[in-house]
Amino acid sequence: MAAIMNPPLNSRHPAMDTALSLIGAAAGGVAGYFVFGWLAGQGFYALALPGVLAGVGAGLLTKVRSLPLAITCGVLAFFLGVFSEWRHFPFTKDGSFHYFVTHLFDLRPLTLIMIALGGLGGFWFVWRGRGGACAPAGRRPAQ
């Protein structure tokens, strides 16, 4: 009876868990991209938001702690930050993505820090998992 009431935390197939996590990352990243654009139009600069929301989206749907998944989401969050900055604030000399990437280090230090924080958030929220779902085996979080 206890097994029915308290199923194991990692009862999903690992491939299904990874797929759902990546879907969550995509949904969070898209939401973060649009919210960043809206906030930028209002005068706020929240470049870390797309990457962080990608990590939150993946972290909410993951059931197991996976370092490869966390690294993947962190890298995707970093590139989402680069893409978001390019789409909303391209260089005036040349607006192409190739020019933007080759001159990435010409950006202001704050911009580079925000992109890095978004990548770190994309990693962290996946690595720490959902609300105690990554508790040690045999121990459930307090409810």
N, C-alpha and C positions, 0 to 999 in steps of 0.2 A: 504494500500500500504506500509506503514511504517513497518508493521509486516512482510511482505514478504521480504523487503530489510534488516531488522535488526531482524533476528530470536532471540528468547531468548537464552541466553548463555547456559542454562542447559536444552536444548530441547531433549537430549538423555535420554533414560531410565537409571535409576541409576545402574542397574545390567550391562547394556551394557557399561556404562562409567567405572565401576570397572573392567570389563573384559578387555576392551581396555587398561586401565591403567596398569593392570598386564602384558599384552602382551608387552607393552612398557617397563615395568621394566625388563622383561625377555630379551628382545632384547638389551636393554642398558647394562644389567648385563653381557650378553655373550660377547658383544663388549668390555666392560671394562675388562673382564677376559683375553681376548686375547691380548688386547693392553697392559695390565699390564705385561703379559708374554713377549711380544715383547720388551717393555721398560726395563724390568729386564735383558733381554739378552743383551741389549745395555749398561747396567750399571746404569740405572736410577731406583729409587725405588718409585713407585707411587701406593702404596697399597690402598689408598683411592679411586682410579679411578674406580674400578668395582662397588662399592657401589654408588658413586656419579653418574655414568652414568646410573645405574639402576633407581635412583631417577629422573634424567633428562628425561629418556625414559618414565617413568610413568607420570611425570609432564607435558610433552608435549602433552600427549593424554587425560589428565583428563580435564573435563569441570566444575566440582564442587569441592569445598573444602570439603574434607572428612578426619576427624581426624583418624578414624579407618584405612582407606587406607594409610594415611601417616605413621602411626605407623607400619602397616604391612610391608610397603616398607622399613622403617628404620630398622626393625628387619631382614628382608631378606637381606638388604644391609650389615648389620653387619655379618651375617653368610656367605655371599658371600666373604667378606674380609677374614674371617677365612679360608674358603675353598681355596681361591686363595693363601694365604700364605702357607698353607699346601701343595698344589700341586706344587708350585714353590720352596719352601724352607722348606722341611720337616726336622724334627730332624734327626741327623745322627745316634743316638743310636737306634731309632725305627721309621721307616717311616710310621707306621699305623696312620690312622685318629683318632682312639681311644686314642692312646698315645699322639698325638698332642693336642687333646681337653683337656685331663686330665692334661697336662702340659702347658696349654695356658699362664699362668702367669709367666712361665719361659722365655717367649720371651722378647726381648729388649723393653724398654719403648717406643721407637719411633715406633716400630711395633704395639704395643697396641694402641698408639695414632692414628696412621694411620687407623687402623681397626675401631676405634671409630669415626673418622672423616668421614669415608666412610658410616657408619651407620647414622650419623647425616646428611650427604648430601642426603642419600636416603630418610630420613624423610623430610628435608627442601624443596627440589625441588618438592616434591609432595604437601606439605602443602601450599607453596606459589602459586602453580598453574602455568598455562601457560600465560605469558605476559598480565596480567591484567584480566584473565578470572575469577578471584576470586574477582572482584570489587563488592562493595556493591550493593544490589538489586536496580534497577532503574537507576544506573549510569554506563555508559560504559566508558572504557578507552579512552583517547584522541588518535586520529589516525593521 
